[in-house]
Amino acid sequence: MVETSNSLAYAALGAALLAGASALAPAARAADPSPTRIYMAPGTSPLLAAYEQRARREAAAAREAWLQAGHSEAEAASVAPPAITGGVVYGKNLSATVPNAYPEIGFSYTTGTPGLQSVYFIFVSPDGQSAYYATYGEPQYTTSGKIGFESPNPPALWSQPGTWTLTVLQIIDRAGNLVTYDAAQIASLFSKPSYTVVDTGTVDALAPTISGGKLLNSTVFLSATYPELHATITGSDSGSGLWLAYLIVQPPGASYSFYENVPLPLAKKSGAIDASTLFAPNDQTGTWNIVGFALCDFAQNCSGSVKQSDIVALFGTDTFNVRP
């Protein structure tokens, strides 16, 4: 039986989001070959891992720019960490059917001498199963200030109506230092940490139906031009449409896993969705494991499983080989 839930993290998404940020595996940080590869530490939700990794990648880029400008790692580590000192979320009764109905966010900050690079905001839906993502990305050279901005993305037509709450917040300074706040910390800093969605059109709360899956090769050769584990997941979705399919794979002996976050450019109602995984020349060789799979719709409802028996039932195996 394939497990079904209303999230990219299955039933655990809400709990994982509320638990705040998790550390990326050190081995994963050492080699980051693809912007679509999302690393997951044990127990991390796929959606949270994807959101966190955006911030981590920007922090790494900021650190590299800082070093290229003639600064040192020791100097970057010695500056005062960036901090959010207060904030508020505007946007009562946002209608997703009205153009430009964006949530507005105000916040105050402090940093060390490098200044502010960016701030990432993750809002969780009323049922805790979906998330909305906003970013402030205009670098500031002052070490403190107050900023107000509109999120560039309106609520989706398929969004759940009700109160969406700011649950994870990440601030990065121009030296690449990253600080993450969890829900409890945000609640103490923001006078209003939420916005309300109304009139979303047709709410999609049903996950796609999975009807089949295929592994199209059992061995990945790292020397190939495109070293991929080719796979498809077949299904249908009568609501917002099929949007993303993926496998979660794990190297031999590793404590972390990853998946490829490559959604379709346009959602479709049914068919076989590509769930292939791209490998890098420096990936580990040996016998790898498939430790999860998912088929998701545009509204972030997913069907999938992390059970070995479900993986084997769908693909006929839960292992594959990686060779030079």
N, C-alpha and C positions, 0 to 999 in steps of 0.2 A: 504494500500500500504506500503510495507516494504521499508524503505529508504536504499539506496546503496551508498557507497563511497569507496574511495581508501585509507582507513586508519582504524586503530583500534579505532580512536576517531571520526569516521564518518567525516562529513565535517569540524568539528571544530579542527581537530588534528593540522593542520599547525598553526592556530591562537593560540592554547593552548601551543604548543611548543615554539612559538616565544614570548609568554608572560612570559616565564621563569618558575621557580619552584613555586609550591604552597604548603601551609602548610598542613601537615597531621592533621586530626582531633584529638584533645587531647584525646577524648574517645577511638579512635582507637589506639593511641600510648600506652595506658594503658594496652591493652590486644592484643597481637599479636600471635595468637595460631598456625599459619601455615605459612611456607615459601612460599606457593603458593597463600596466600590470599593477594590481592592488595587493599588497602584502597584508597578511593577517597574522597577528600573534594569537596564541591559543585563547579561545573563548571570545574573540572579537567578532562583531557582526560585519558582514560584507559591506553594508551601506555605510556604517560608521567608519570602517577602514578606508573606504574610498574618499569620504569627506576629509578625514584626518590626513590622508596622504597628500591631498592637494595643498594643505597648509605646510606639511613637512617638506614637500618639494619646493614650495616658494621660500621657505626658511633656508633650505640648502642653497638655493640660487642667490638669495640675499647674502648669505655668508660668503659664497664664492666671489660675488661682486665686491664685498667688503675687503676680502683678502687681495683681490686684484688691484684695489685702490691703494695698497701699500700698508694695510693694517695687518695685525697678527692674530692668530687664534687666541693667544693669551689676552690680548687687548679686548677681543670680542667677549671672552668669558668673564672679564673683570668689570664690565659695565653693569650698571643697575638694570635688572630685568624689566621689560615693559610691563605695564599694568593698566587695567581698566579700573577707574575710580568711581564710576557711576554711569547710569544710563536709563533710557526709557524707550519703549516701543510704541509708536503711534499706529493707528490703523483700525479703528473700531468699525465693524460691519463692512469689511471689504467685499465687494462683489466681483467674482471672477468673470462675470459676463459683461462688465464695464471696462472699457479700455483704460489703461494707465492707473488701475486700482492697486497701487503698490504699497506695501507696508513701509513706513518710515522709521528710521532708527536714529536715536541720538545717544552719544556716549562721550565721556571724558576720559583722558588717558594721561599717563606719564611714561617717559622712557629715560634711558641714559643718553649720553651725548650723540649716539647714532641717529636718533629720531625714529618716527613710526614708519613701518613698511606697509602693513595691512592688518585687517581684522576680519575674521571669519565667524559667521553666525549660523547655527543650526537650530531650527525650530521643529518641534515634534507635534504631530497631529493630535486631536482630542483622544483618539484611541491608542496613541503611542506606537502606531504601526508604520507611519510614513513620516517623511521629513521634508522640510523646505530649507533651501540653502541660500545665503546672501553673503556678499563680500564687499568690504570697503577696501579699495586698492590704490588710493592715491597717496604716495609717500609724503610724509611731513618731516621737515627738517627741524622743527621745534621739539623741545623735550616735554611739552605738556600742551593741552588744549582741549577744546570742545568741538565736536563734529556732528553734524546732522546730515543724513543722506537718505535717498530713496533706493530701495532694493531694485535692481534692474529687471527682476522677473516678477510678473504678477502671479497670484495664485492660479494654479491650473484649473481648467474647467472640471476636472475629475476630482478635485480636492475635497476632502471631507469637511463639511460645514462645522463650525464651532470654534473653540479657542485653540490656537496654535501657540505653544510655549517655547521660548528660548531656553534651550537645554544644554548646549555646548557652545562655548565661545573661545576663540583662539586669537591671540594678538602676537604679531611678529615685529621686531624692530629691524632697522636697516643693517644691523650686524648679523642677522639671522637667528637671534634668540627668540624662542617660541615659548609662550606661556598659555596653558589651557585652563579654563574655568568649567566646573561642573554645575549642575542644576542648583545645588544648594548655595554655592558661591554667587551665582548669577542672581538668585532671589534676594540675596542680601545687598547687592549692588544696584539693581535696576528697580526703580519705583513702579514700573509696569513692564514685565518681561514677556508680553504676549500680544497677539492680535486676533481678531475674530473674522472668520470667513462666512459669508452668506451667499446665496444665489450662485451656486457653483455649476448650475446646469444639471447634468446627469452625474450623480455620484457613482463611482465604480468601486465597489467593495468586494468584488468577486475575483479570486485568483484564476489564472489561466488553467485550462485542462491539458494535462500532458498525456499524449497518446503513444509516444514512442521515442526512442533515442538510438543513435548509432555512433560507434567509434569507427572511423574510416581508415585508421592505421594504428598499429600496435607498437610501432617503434618510431622515435623521433631521432633524426640524425642532425647533430648540431652543426655539421659542416655544410648542410644544405643551404641554399639561398634563402629559403623561408622555412626554418625548422619549426614545424607546427605539429601539435596533436590535433588532428582534424576530427571534429565531432559535430553532430546536429542533435537538437531536441525538437520534436514535433508536437504541436499542440494547437489550441484555438482559444480565442478570447472574444466574447461578444460585446465587451464594454469598450475600454479605451484602446484595445488592440495589443498584440504581441510586440515587444520592444527590445528585450534583452534576454539572451541565454548564455549560461556560462558553466564551466566545470571549476571546482576548487581542487587544485592539485598540490601534492606535498612531496618534496624531495626525500630520498632515503635517509632515515635517521634524523630528520630535521624537526624542530619544534614550531616551525612556522609554515604557512601555506600561502597560496596566492591564486588569484583568478584574473581573467582579462575582461576589463570593463569596456566593451565595444557595442553600444546600443545601435539599433537600426536607425537610419536617418528618418524613416517614416514608419509608424506602427502599422501592422497588418493584422487581419482578423484570424488567419489560420495559416499553417504551413510548417515546414522544417526551418528552424532558425539556427544559424551558424553559432556553434559554441566552441570554436577552436581556441587553442591556447598557443601563443607564440613563445618560443624559447630563445635564449641568448647563447652565444658561443661559449661563455664561461659558466653556464649552468652545470650543475652536478650531473654526472653520468650514473647509470645504474637503474634499478627498478623503482619507479615512482608509484605513488598511490593517488587515486581519485578519492577525495574525502567529502565531496559534496557536489550538488548540481542544482540549478534553478532555471526556471522559465518565468519571466516577469512581464507584466504589462506596463503601459505608459503611466498608469496611476500608482505604480510601485507595489502592486499586489503580485505575489510570487507563489508558484508551486515548486516544491523541491524537497530535497532530503539530504541529511548528512549521515544516514544509516547505511552501513555497508550492504545490508541485504537489499535495500532499495536501489543502490547504485549498481549492484550486480544484476538485479532483475531488469533494469533498464538498458544497460550497456553490455551485459554478458560477462563483465569482468570489472575489477576495481583497481587494476594495475596496468602499467605500460612501461616500456623500456626507453631510456635515453642513452644514445651512444655518440661517440665523437663524430 
